[in-house]
C-alpha cells in the first residue's frame, strides 16, 4: 500500500470512530472556556462515576483550545479514572477514550501511536460488541449522551434519546438514569410549568434506584412544589443539612437546594446556609458563587423594601471575587454585579458603567446578547425610569431569532406594554411583534 493509500485508510478509520472528535462538537472559544469552568466545578472527588467522562471532555476542549499536551494529560487521566471507577483496567468504557487518543496522536503527526490506539479500539469492539450492527455499545451511548447534555442545550433531546438506548440495554447502570433525569430537569429550570408525565415517571424510577442521590432528592421536591404540593420547610432543611455533609461539587445539589430555600423557605435562610458552607470550605470558588447568587436574590428580587446596605456591600465584594475566579465565564456575573450596584446607596453610577462596557463588547454570541439586552431593558425600566430605552432593548433581545428564556421574557414584557395601551409606542410595539422572526 502506498503512503497516500495508507493515509486515506487511516483517516477513514478515524472518521468511523465514536469519540469526541467525531461527535460534531464544534463551538466558539468563548463557549469552550465557559464549559471548562463548569467541568472544573463538578470536582474530582473519589467515587464520582462520571470522572472518566469529565476528563475525556476536558481533554477534547483543551485540544480545541490548542493545548495539546494538556489534552494528552486529561485523556490519560480519563483512562486511569475509568480503571478506578469500573474496577478493571480495560473494558468497553475505554472505546471513546482510545478513539480520542487515536485522533490526538494523528493531529500531532504521531501516526504509529494513532494506529496503535485504532488497534486497541478494534480489540475492544471485538471483545465487547454492541447488541447489533446498527447500534452502539451502551457505554458509548451513555458517554455520548452525557457529553451532548453538557456541551449543548440545543441537543438535550438527542442526549435524552441516547440515554434511553443505553438504559434499555444496561438497566443496572443507575447513574445513567439519574444523570438523564437531572440533565432534563436542569434544561427546564426556567419553566414555571412542571415536567410532563413521561419525565416524572423517569424521575420516580431514578429516585427508587438511587435514593441517596441528594441532587435528585432536591429536584423531586422542586417538581412536587410545581405540581401544587405544599413543601414542608423542615423536609427542605433536613435535605440541606445532608447536602452540607457532601463533598463540595456542583454535583452535590447545593445550588439546587438554595433555589428550593429561596422559593419555599426564605432567602435569608438560603444566605445563612450558603455562608455556612463557605465558612467550612473558604477557598472553594463554587461556594463563593453560590453565596453571591443568594445575595443577588435578596437584593435584586426582594419585595421587602429597600435592601440592607451591609448586604449590598457583602454582595459587591463577593461578586468581585467571583468574577476574578471565573475569568472565562463572567458575563452573567458582571450583569448581576451591575444590578446590585443599582440598588446601592452610594455606587449607583457603577451599574451604568458596567452595562456600557458590556454593551460595547464585540465578542458576544447571540444568546449572550439576548441575556444582556433583556437585563439592561429591566435596569433601564426599574432603576433608571427610562421607559423608551427599556422598550428599545427589549426589542433588541426579541429580534434575535434564537429560542431562549430571555427572548421569551422580553417578548412577554413587550406584550404587557402593548396590552396596557398607555405607552406612546404601543402601535410600534404591536407592529414589531407581528413581524418578529421565528426562533431557530
N, C-alpha and C positions, 0 to 999 in steps of 0.2 A: 504494500500500500504506500502510495506517495505521501509526502509530508502534507500536501494540500488535502488529500483524501482523509488522512488521519485527523487533521484539524477539523474538517467538516463532520466526521463521525463523532469526535469529542463534543463539539457544540450541539449536535443532535441529541446525544445522551444527556448533556447538561440541561438542555431545554425540556427534556422529558421528566426531570426530577420534580419531586414535590418538596419545595422548600421556600424560604422567604424570597429568594432571588427569582422565583417563577410565579409568585402569587400576585402580581400586579399591585405592588405596594408603593408605587411612586407617590411622592408627596413633596411639598416645599420644604426648604431647610427650616423655616420657622416652625412648621408643624412637627418635624422630626425632633427638634430641640425641645418642644413642649412635651412630646411623648417621652423623651428621655427623663425629663423631670418627674413625670407620673410614674415611670417604671422604678426610678430610684426611691420614690416614696413608698412603694409596696414593701420594700425591705427584703432582707435575705436571711431571715431567722430560720433556724434549723426546723425541718418538718414542713416547710412551705412546699406543697405538692406541685406548685407551678414554677418553682425556682429554675428548672432547666429551660422552660419556655421563656421565662423572663430574660435569662442570659442569651438565649438564641436571638430574641428580638433586639436586645441591646447590641449584640454583635452586628446584626444587619444594619441597624441605624448608624452605628459607628462607621461601617463600611460606606454607607450613603453619604456620610459627612466627611469622608476622605481620611478617616483614621483607621488604616488597615491593620496596624499592629494591635490597637485596642479591639478591633473586630475579632482578630485571631484569639486574643486573650479571652474574650467573652464566649466565643464558640467552644473553647477548651473548658471553660468553667461550666458551660451547659452540659457537656459530656460527663463531667465529674458530678454535677448535681443530679443528673438522671441516675447515675450509678448508686448514689446515696439514697435517693427517694424511692427507687424501684428495687433496691437490694440486689442488683445484678449488674455486671459490667457491660452486658450487651443485650439488646432487645429491640423490638420494632419502634420503640420511642426514640431511637437514635437515627431513624431514617432521615428526618428533617435536618438534624444536626450534621450528619455526614454529607447531606446534599449542600448545606451551606458552606461547609469546608471545601467541598469539591469546587464550588463556584469561586470561593475566595482565592484558592490556590490558582485557579485558571486566570483570574483577573490579575494576579501577581506574576503571571508568566511561569508558574511552577507546575508545568503540565504533568510531570511524573507523579507528583503528590496529588494533583487533581484526579488523575486516572486511578490512583490507589483508593481514594475515597469513593469513586464511582464503583469500584470493585466491591468495596465494603457495603455499599447500598445494595448491589445485586445479591450479595451473600445474605443480607438481612431479609430481602424480599423473598428469596428462595426458601429461607428457613421459616419466615413468618408471612406467608402470602395473605393478601386481602381475601375476603369471602368470595369475590368474583372479579373477573377482568374489568368490569365496568365500575367497580368501587375501589375506594382507598382503604387502607388499613384503619381501624378505628382510632389508633393512636395518632395517625396523620390527620384524620378528620378533626380530632379534638384540638390538636395544636393549631391547625389552620383556623378553626372556629375561634379559639382564644385570641389568636393574633389579629384576625379581622375585627373582632369586638374591641380590641384595644386600639387598633390602628385607624379605624374609620367608622364613625357613627352611621354613615350612609350605607354601610354593608352589614348592619346589625341583623337584618332578616336572613341574609345569606349565612352569617355566622350561626344564628339560631338553628338553621336547617342542618348545617354541618354537625352541630352538637347533637341534634336529634338522631342523625345517622350513627354517630359514634356511640351514643347511649343505647340505641337499639341493638347494636352489635355486641356491646360490652356493658350491660346494665349494672354491673357490680362496681363500676368506677364512680363512686359517689361524688367526687369533686367535679366531675364533668357536669352533672345535673345541677349542682349548686352554682357553679360559675355561669352556666347558661341562664339560670333564673336571675342571678344578681346582675348580669350584663343587661338583660332585657329591662329589669326594673330601673336600673340606672339610666338607661336610654329614655325612659318615660318619666323621669323625676320632675320635669316641669309641668306634667299633665295634672290637672285637677281631678280628672276622672280616674277611677280605679282601673285595674288591669282587666282584660277580658277573661272569660271563664277558662279558656284553654291555658292561659298563663297562670291563673290562680290554681288550676289543678296541678301544673308543673311545680308550683311553689309548695303545694301541700305535700306532694311526693318527696320533694327535696327536703322539706322540714322533717318528715318521717325518717328519711335515710341519713340525715346529717343534723341531728337535734342539737349538737353542741356548737354549731356554727353561729356565732353571735351576730355576724353581719346579716345573715339570713333571718335571724330572730327579729332584728330591728326592722327589716323590710316587711316582715309579716305583720308587725304591729302597725306600721305605716299604712299598709293596704287595708287592714281591718278598720282603721280610722277613716280612710277614704270611702269605705263601704257603709259608713254611718255608725259604726260600733263605738261606744264610749270607751276611751282608753283609760285604764286605771293608772294614775300617776305613780303609785308605788311599784307597779309592774315595770314601768319605764325606768324608775330609779334603780330597781334591782338589776335590770339589764345593764344599765350604765355602770354599776359597780363591777359587774363581771367584765365589761369591756375594758375598764381601767386596769384590770389584772392581766389582760392580754399583752403579748409583745407589741411594741409600738409599730404600727404599719397602717397604710391606707386601707389594708385589708382587714383591719381589726374591728371595723364598724364604728369608730369614734365619730367621724363626720356625720354618719347616718343617725347615730343616737343623739347627736347635738341638734340635728334638724327635728327629730322627734320631740326633744325637750322644748324647742322653740314653739312648736305647734300645739303641744298637749300638756306641757308642764309650765315653764316660764323661761323667758330669755335670760333673766338674771341667774336662774339655776344652771342654764346652759353655760353661761360665762364662768360660774363657780366651778362647774365640772371640768371645763377645758383648762382653766387656770390650775386646778389641782393636778391634772395630767401633766401640764407643762412644768409644774413645780417638781414633780417626780422625775421628769426627763427634760431638764432645761436646755439641752443642746439639740433637741430634735426639731428640725425645721418644720416638719409636717404639723406638729402640735402647735407651733407658733402660728402657722397658717390657720389652724382650727380656732385658736383663741381670737385671732384678729377677725375672723369671719363672724364670731359670736358678737363681738363689739359692734361690727357693722350692722348686724340685725338690730341691736339695741338702739343705735344712734340714727341710722338712716330710715328704718322702717317703724320705729316706735311711735305709738299714738298716745303716750303717757305724758305729753307735754315736752317742753324743751329738754334735750338731753343734758346730763351732768357733764360739766367741762372737764372734770377729772377723768371721766371715762373717755371723753373725746381725746384728751392728751395721751392716755394709755393706748388708745386705738391707733393714733397717728404714729406713735413710737413703734408699735408692733408692725404696722404696715410698712414703715420704712425698712425695718429689719427684714421682713418677708420679701419685699421687692429685691433687696440685695441678695437674699438667699436663692431667689428664683429668677436669675437674670434673663433666662430664655423664655419664660412664660409669665411675664409680669404685667401684661396689658390689662387684664381684668383687675388685678390688684391695684394698679395705678388709678383706674377708674373708681374703684372702691375708696381709695385714699382721697381722691378729689371730692367725692360725695361726703366724706367725713369732714374734710376741711370746710365744706359748705355749711356745716352745722356749727362750726366753731365760733366762739365769741370774738376771737382775735386773729383768725387766719383765713377768713373767707376768700381773700384775694388769691390764695394759693390754689383754690379749686379751679378758678377760671384759667390760671396759668397752666395747670396740668392738662386741662382739656385742650387748650390751644396748642400745646406741644404735641399732644396725641393726634389732633386733627391735621397737623402738618406732616405726619409720617406718611411716607410713600410706599412702605413695605407691607401694608396691611392687606390681608386677604378679604374676600367678600364677607365671610361670616364675622370676621373681626370688625369690619366697618359697620355691619348691622348692629352689633353689640354697642359699639362706640356711639353711633348716631342715635340709637334708641336711648341710651343712658344720658347723652348730652341733651336730648329733647326734654327729658324729665327734669334735668338740672335747670334748664332754662325756664321751664314752666313753674316748678315748685320753689326754686331757690332764687331765681332772678326775676320772676314775674314777666318774662319775655314770651308772650303767647305766640306772636308771629314766628319768632325764632324756633320755638318748640314745634310748631306745625311744620316748618321747613325741614327740620331734622328728622321728624317722624316720617316725612315723605322720602327723605334720602335713604332711610332704613328700609322703608317698604318697597321702594322701586328696585332694589337689588333682588333679582329673581332667584333667590335661594331660600328653600324652606328652613325656617328656624323659629325658635321661641321669640326672639327679639323682633323679627319681621312681623310675626303674628301680633305681638304686643303693640307695635307701632300702628298696625292696621286697625286694631281694636280701639286705640286712642283716637285715631282719625275718625272712625265711625261714630264714636261718642260725641265728638265735637260737631260732626255733621248733623247728628240726630237732635242735639240740643238746639241747633239753629241760631245760636247767639253770636257766633264768630263771623266777622265780615267776610271771611274767606270760605264760607260754607259751600258756595257754588263751585269754587275752585276745587275744594276737597272732594265734593261729590263727583266731579268730572275726573279728577285724579284717580279715585277709587274704581270708577267704572272702566278705566283704561289700564289698570295695573297688569303687568305681565304675569303669566302663570309661573309659579315657582318651579325650579328644576327638581 
